[in-house]
Amino acid sequence: MLKIHQLFFLNVLGLFIAALSIASLISYLTLKAMLIKDSEDRLIQSIELLEPQIVSMDNYDRLAENIHSKTHFRVTVIDENGTVIAESNADKQQMENHSNRVEVMQSMSEPYGVTIRYSHTVKSDFIYVAKKIVSPKRTLYFRLSMSLEGVMNHFYMLWTRFVAAFAVLVVIALLIAYNISKKARHDIIQITQYLDQVSAKNYKAVLRPEYFREFLQISILLKNLVKKLHNRDKQKRKHTAKLRLINKQQNDVLSAISHEFKNPIAAIMGYAETLHDDLNLDVQIREKFLDKILSNTHKITLMLDRLALSVKLENNDLSIKPTTFDIAEAVHEVISVLKGKYPSRTIRFNGETKTVYADKTMIELALTNLIDNALKYSEEDVTVTLTMYTLSVSDKGIGIAPAELDKITSKFYRVQKNRWDNSMGLGLSIVSYILKLHDSALTITSTLGIGSTFTFSIENFIQKSKPTKS
């Protein structure tokens, strides 16, 4: 494993070399493009200067030779049919028709045609610039070109100088990084020696970093830490007590889950053993037992789903996805679903249409839990009331004792502990988490033997749904 000063040295060096490499690549591409562009401009300027001479000239072969001898450019003259009528660097009789050359076709519609490609005639890469020249005598295409070899030789010469300069910079960076690494190593040794003395109970040891302010700050923190060592045992005891509390809470959760699962599992095992032991069991009874097994399996699945949802909400693993919707319509949808589950019960709704901005799925889940809870713990009608700023669910059930009101929204808590259903005591806990995500809260008022009302504010939902004035 590398030491900190070695890591520092290698990281600084790596970053510097990476920066130089990127800069080198960019400068390489930029410089190459600049040289090629400069060569194109030279060819264009030459054509502009030669155009009067080309218009007045009849002997294009001599013209091509003269221009080539003075400029060393390759000169090609092409008639409007694409036939090469003059060429400075090759036998024009052996050359193909040039009407399909990119630079020639481009010059037909633009002032100049420019391209770079390999010439099979002279076996080299060339920069081609062509221009369409119209004279009283005829129309032709005049093309100048130059080999990229010369341009690139000039480029490589410049690039070699750049590389040499970059190499010098790398050497300088190495020396600077090494010097900084050496100083960092000195201060680290000072801190290490100080820690050795402290571990030997020498709390009067002196620590004096010489080069880096950060190490000086570390030394101050270390000295403060030494002063607090006598509190270590006390902090350890507190930490141990906290761990014990966490373990107790975990055991309580496991105990609650185990208790809730005993009834459905026992029912499934009982029915399954009966089916297994009595192979001649009546078909109707067999189907009834299978239905019971399936029903209890669904209950276990529902409990697991609710437990998973409760854990995700408690750990803030779920985020709301608000939309604009009619909360009264959402209430009607929830009531419609629950009426299918409780066909003999009556659920009343008092309220009018109200548009809100919230997570519709989560709000419907909260309403479902509240109304389902009211139906389970009461035998009479359940009423849902929507006012200007609140939504409440009221029942005429067993009520909740004052001492239990603060506990009723806790996980795994139920008012009737001797009664089993598939809720696991998570319904109101889930509702509280959902409302908390929406900046709201559940308020419970209850009287034993008379009933309970569960209310939450929707004022924030309404304010968020109103359009913002610009």
C-alpha positions in Angstrom: 0.0 0.0 0.0 1.4 3.4 -1.0 2.0 6.1 1.6 0.3 9.5 1.4 3.3 11.4 0.1 3.8 8.8 -2.6 0.1 9.0 -3.6 0.4 12.8 -3.7 3.5 12.6 -5.9 1.9 10.1 -8.3 -1.4 11.9 -8.4 0.1 15.3 -9.1 2.4 13.8 -11.7 -0.5 11.9 -13.3 -2.7 14.9 -13.4 0.1 17.0 -14.9 0.9 14.4 -17.6 -2.8 14.0 -18.4 -3.2 17.8 -18.7 -0.2 18.0 -20.9 -1.4 15.1 -23.0 -4.8 16.6 -23.6 -3.2 20.0 -24.3 -0.8 18.3 -26.7 -3.6 16.5 -28.5 -5.7 19.7 -28.9 -2.6 21.7 -30.1 -1.7 18.8 -32.5 -5.1 18.9 -34.1 -5.4 22.7 -34.0 -2.0 23.2 -35.5 -2.5 20.6 -38.2 -5.8 22.2 -39.1 -4.3 25.7 -39.2 -1.4 24.6 -41.5 -3.9 22.9 -43.9 -6.2 25.9 -43.8 -3.2 28.2 -44.5 -2.2 26.0 -47.5 -5.8 26.2 -48.8 -5.7 30.0 -48.5 -2.4 30.2 -50.4 -3.8 28.2 -53.2 -7.0 30.4 -53.4 -4.9 33.6 -53.3 -2.7 32.2 -56.1 -5.7 31.4 -58.3 -7.0 35.0 -57.7 -3.7 36.5 -58.8 -3.4 34.2 -61.8 -7.0 34.6 -63.1 -6.3 37.6 -65.4 -3.4 35.7 -67.0 -5.5 32.5 -67.4 -8.3 34.4 -69.2 -5.9 36.0 -71.7 -3.8 32.8 -72.3 -4.2 30.4 -75.2 -1.3 28.0 -74.5 -2.4 26.3 -71.3 0.5 23.8 -71.4 3.0 26.6 -71.2 0.9 28.4 -68.6 0.9 25.2 -66.4 4.7 24.8 -66.8 5.4 28.5 -66.0 3.2 28.5 -62.9 4.6 25.2 -61.6 8.2 26.3 -62.1 7.6 29.5 -60.1 5.3 28.2 -57.3 5.9 24.5 -57.3 2.2 24.0 -57.3 0.6 21.3 -59.4 -1.4 22.9 -62.1 -4.3 21.3 -63.9 -6.6 22.9 -66.5 -9.9 21.2 -67.3 -12.4 22.1 -70.0 -16.1 22.3 -69.2 -16.6 18.7 -70.4 -14.1 17.4 -67.8 -11.2 16.7 -70.2 -7.7 17.7 -68.9 -6.2 20.1 -71.4 -3.1 21.0 -69.4 -1.2 19.3 -66.5 2.1 20.2 -64.9 3.0 17.0 -63.1 1.6 14.2 -65.4 0.8 13.2 -68.9 -2.6 14.7 -69.6 -3.3 12.1 -72.3 -3.3 9.4 -69.6 -5.5 11.2 -67.2 -9.2 10.4 -66.7 -12.1 12.7 -67.2 -12.2 15.1 -64.2 -15.8 16.2 -64.3 -16.6 14.0 -61.3 -13.8 15.3 -59.1 -15.2 16.8 -55.9 -13.4 20.1 -56.2 -14.5 20.5 -59.8 -18.2 19.8 -59.1 -18.1 22.1 -56.0 -16.6 24.9 -58.1 -19.6 24.7 -60.5 -21.9 26.2 -57.8 -19.5 27.9 -55.4 -16.6 30.3 -55.8 -14.1 27.7 -55.0 -14.0 23.9 -54.7 -11.7 22.6 -52.0 -10.9 19.0 -51.1 -8.1 16.8 -49.8 -7.5 13.3 -51.2 -4.9 10.8 -52.5 -3.8 11.3 -56.1 -3.3 8.0 -57.9 -1.6 9.9 -60.7 1.3 11.2 -58.6 0.9 8.8 -55.7 0.6 11.3 -52.9 -2.0 13.1 -50.8 -2.9 16.6 -52.2 -4.9 19.6 -51.3 -6.9 20.6 -54.3 -8.5 24.0 -55.0 -10.5 24.6 -58.2 -12.2 27.6 -59.7 -14.5 28.0 -62.6 -13.2 30.6 -65.0 -15.4 32.0 -67.7 -13.8 34.0 -70.6 -15.2 35.3 -73.9 -13.3 32.4 -75.6 -14.3 29.5 -73.4 -15.2 28.2 -70.0 -12.7 26.1 -68.1 -11.8 24.9 -64.6 -8.5 26.0 -63.2 -7.1 23.8 -60.4 -4.0 24.3 -58.2 -2.9 21.7 -55.8 0.0 21.0 -53.4 1.3 17.9 -51.8 0.5 17.4 -48.1 3.9 15.9 -47.6 5.6 19.3 -47.5 2.9 20.7 -45.3 3.1 17.8 -42.9 7.0 17.9 -42.8 6.7 21.5 -41.7 4.0 20.5 -39.2 6.1 17.7 -37.8 9.0 20.0 -37.3 6.9 22.4 -35.3 5.3 19.6 -33.4 8.8 18.2 -32.5 9.5 21.5 -30.9 6.3 21.4 -29.0 7.0 17.9 -27.7 10.5 19.0 -26.5 8.9 21.9 -24.6 6.3 19.6 -23.1 9.1 17.2 -22.0 10.9 20.0 -20.2 7.7 20.9 -18.5 7.2 17.3 -17.3 10.7 17.2 -15.9 10.1 20.5 -14.0 6.8 19.1 -12.7 8.6 16.0 -11.5 11.0 18.1 -9.5 8.3 20.3 -8.0 6.1 17.3 -7.1 9.1 15.5 -5.6 10.0 18.5 -3.5 6.4 18.9 -2.2 6.2 15.1 -1.5 9.5 15.3 0.5 8.0 18.1 2.7 4.8 16.2 3.2 6.7 13.1 4.2 8.6 15.2 6.9 5.4 16.5 8.4 3.8 13.1 8.4 6.8 11.6 10.2 6.4 14.3 12.9 2.7 13.4 13.4 3.5 9.7 13.5 6.1 10.2 16.2 3.7 12.4 18.2 1.0 9.7 18.0 3.5 7.1 19.2 4.3 9.2 22.2 0.6 9.8 23.0 0.0 6.0 22.8 2.7 5.7 25.4 0.7 8.1 27.7 3.1 11.0 27.0 0.4 13.7 26.8 3.1 16.5 27.0 4.7 15.5 23.7 5.3 18.3 21.2 4.1 18.3 17.6 5.5 21.0 15.3 4.7 20.5 11.6 7.0 22.8 9.5 5.6 23.1 6.0 1.8 22.6 5.7 -0.9 24.5 7.5 -3.2 21.6 7.2 -0.9 19.4 9.3 -0.7 22.2 11.9 -4.5 22.1 12.1 -4.4 18.3 12.5 -1.9 18.7 15.3 -4.3 21.1 17.1 -7.1 18.6 16.7 -4.9 15.8 18.0 -4.1 17.8 21.1 -7.7 18.5 21.7 -8.4 14.8 21.3 -5.8 14.0 23.9 -7.6 16.2 26.4 -10.8 14.3 25.8 -9.5 10.8 26.3 -10.7 10.6 29.9 -14.3 10.7 28.6 -13.8 7.7 26.4 -15.2 5.2 28.9 -18.3 7.2 29.5 -18.9 7.5 25.7 -18.3 3.8 25.4 -21.0 3.1 28.0 -23.5 5.3 26.2 -22.7 3.6 22.9 -23.2 0.2 24.5 -26.5 1.3 25.9 -27.6 2.6 22.5 -26.7 -0.7 20.9 -28.7 -2.6 23.5 -31.7 -0.4 22.8 -31.4 -1.0 19.0 -31.1 -4.7 19.6 -34.2 -4.6 21.8 -36.2 -2.7 19.1 -35.1 -5.2 16.5 -36.2 -8.1 18.8 -39.5 -6.4 19.3 -40.0 -6.0 15.6 -39.1 -9.7 15.0 -41.4 -10.7 17.8 -44.3 -8.7 16.4 -43.8 -10.2 12.9 -43.5 -13.7 14.3 -46.7 -13.2 16.3 -48.7 -11.9 13.3 -47.6 -14.7 11.1 -48.4 -17.5 13.5 -52.2 -17.5 12.9 -52.2 -17.7 9.1 -49.4 -20.2 9.0 -51.1 -22.3 11.6 -54.3 -22.2 9.6 -52.5 -23.2 6.4 -50.7 -26.1 8.2 -53.9 -27.3 9.7 -55.8 -27.4 6.5 -52.9 -28.9 4.6 -52.4 -31.7 7.2 -56.1 -32.5 7.0 -55.9 -32.7 3.2 -52.8 -34.8 3.4 -54.1 -37.3 6.0 -57.6 -37.7 4.6 -57.3 -38.6 0.9 -61.0 -39.5 0.8 -62.2 -36.1 2.1 -65.4 -34.8 0.5 -64.8 -32.7 -2.6 -66.7 -29.7 -1.3 -64.8 -29.8 2.0 -61.5 -30.2 0.1 -62.3 -27.2 -2.1 -63.3 -25.2 1.0 -60.0 -26.1 2.7 -58.0 -25.1 -0.4 -59.8 -21.8 -0.5 -58.9 -21.3 3.2 -55.2 -22.1 2.4 -55.3 -19.7 -0.6 -57.0 -16.9 1.5 -54.4 -17.2 4.3 -51.6 -17.2 1.7 -53.0 -13.9 0.3 -53.1 -12.5 3.8 -49.4 -13.3 4.4 -48.6 -11.7 1.0 -50.5 -8.6 1.9 -48.8 -8.4 5.3 -45.4 -8.7 3.7 -46.2 -6.0 1.1 -47.4 -3.6 3.8 -44.3 -4.3 5.9 -42.1 -3.6 2.9 -43.9 -0.4 2.1 -43.7 0.7 5.8 -40.0 0.1 5.8 -39.5 2.0 2.6 -41.5 5.0 3.8 -39.8 5.0 7.2 -36.3 5.0 5.5 -37.4 7.7 2.9 -36.8 5.3 0.1 -39.9 6.5 -1.7 -40.5 9.9 -3.2 -43.8 11.4 -4.1 -44.9 12.0 -7.7 -47.5 14.8 -7.4 -50.1 15.5 -10.0 -53.2 17.6 -10.1 -56.5 15.6 -9.4 -59.9 15.9 -7.8 -59.6 14.5 -4.3 -63.4 14.0 -4.1 -63.2 11.7 -7.1 -60.3 9.8 -5.5 -62.5 9.3 -2.4 -65.3 7.9 -4.5 -62.9 5.5 -6.2 -61.6 4.2 -2.8 -65.2 3.8 -1.4 -66.2 1.9 -4.5 -63.3 -0.6 -4.0 -64.0 -1.1 -0.3 -67.7 -1.6 -0.9 -66.7 -4.7 -2.9 -64.8 -5.9 0.1 -67.6 -5.0 2.6 -70.8 -5.3 0.6 -73.0 -5.1 3.7 -71.5 -1.9 5.0 -72.4 1.7 4.3 -69.8 4.3 3.6 -71.1 7.9 3.3 -69.3 10.8 1.7 -69.9 14.5 2.4 -68.1 17.0 0.3 -67.7 18.7 -3.1 -65.3 18.6 -5.9 -61.8 20.0 -4.9 -58.7 20.0 -7.0 -55.4 19.3 -5.2 -51.8 18.8 -6.1 -50.3 15.6 -4.5 -49.3 12.0 -5.2 -52.7 10.5 -6.1 -51.6 6.9 -5.6 -50.2 7.6 -2.1 -53.3 9.7 -1.0 -55.6 6.9 -2.2 -53.5 4.4 -0.2 -53.8 6.6 2.9 -57.6 6.9 2.4 -57.9 3.2 1.9 -56.1 2.4 5.1 -58.2 5.0 7.1 -61.6 3.8 5.8 -60.6 0.1 6.0 -59.5 0.7 9.6 -62.8 2.4 10.4 -64.8 -0.5 8.9 -62.8 -3.1 10.9 -63.2 -1.5 14.3 -66.9 -0.5 14.0 -70.1 -2.2 13.1 -72.1 0.9 12.0 -71.8 3.4 9.1 -68.5 5.1 8.2 -68.5 8.7 7.1 -65.9 10.5 5.0 -66.1 14.3 5.2 -64.3 16.7 2.8 -64.2 20.4 4.0 -62.4 23.4 2.7 -59.1 22.5 4.2 -59.5 19.0 5.8 -60.5 15.4 5.0 -61.7 13.2 7.8 -62.9 9.6 8.3 -65.4 9.0 11.2 -66.7 5.7 12.7 -68.9 4.8 15.6 -66.8 1.9 16.8 -65.0 0.9 20.0 -63.0 4.1 20.3 -59.5 4.6 21.5 -58.4 5.2 25.1 -56.5 8.5 25.7 -53.4 6.5 26.8 -53.3 4.8 23.4 -53.7 7.8 21.1 -50.0 8.5 21.0 -49.2 4.9 20.2 -51.9 4.2 17.7 -49.7 5.3 14.7 -46.7 3.2 15.8 -45.7 0.1 13.8 -47.3 -3.2 14.9 -49.7 -1.5 17.3 -53.4 -2.3 17.5 -56.1 -1.3 19.9 -57.5 -4.8 20.2 -54.4 -6.9 20.8 -56.4 -10.1 21.1 -57.9 -9.7 17.6 -56.1 -11.0 14.5 -56.4 -9.7 11.0 -54.0 -9.1 8.2 -53.2 -5.5 9.1 -50.2 -6.1 11.4 -50.9 -2.7 12.9 -49.2 -1.0 10.0 -52.2 0.9 8.5 -52.1 4.1 10.5 -48.2 4.0 10.5 -48.3 4.0 6.7 -50.8 6.8 6.7 -48.6 8.9 9.0 -45.5 8.4 6.7 -47.5 9.3 3.6 -48.9 12.5 5.1 -45.5 13.4 6.4 -44.1 13.2 2.8 -46.9 15.7 1.8 -46.2 18.1 4.7 -49.4 17.1 6.5 -50.2 15.1 9.6 -52.9 12.8 11.0 -55.0 14.1 13.9 -57.1 11.6 15.9 -60.0 12.4 18.2 -61.7 9.5 19.9 -64.1 8.6 22.7 -64.3 5.1 24.1 -67.6 3.3 23.2 -68.6 6.2 20.9 -66.2 6.3 18.0 -63.2 7.9 16.4 -62.4 10.6 13.8 -59.2 10.6 11.8 -58.4 13.9 10.1 -55.6 15.4 8.0 -55.1 18.8 6.5 -55.2 19.3 2.7 -54.4 23.0 2.8 -50.9 22.5 1.4 -52.4 20.4 -1.4 -54.8 23.2 -2.4 -52.1 25.9 -2.3 -49.7 23.9 -4.5 -52.5 23.3 -7.0 -53.2 27.0 -7.5 -51.4 28.5 -10.6 -48.5 30.8 -9.7 -49.0 34.4 -10.8 -46.2 35.8 -12.9 
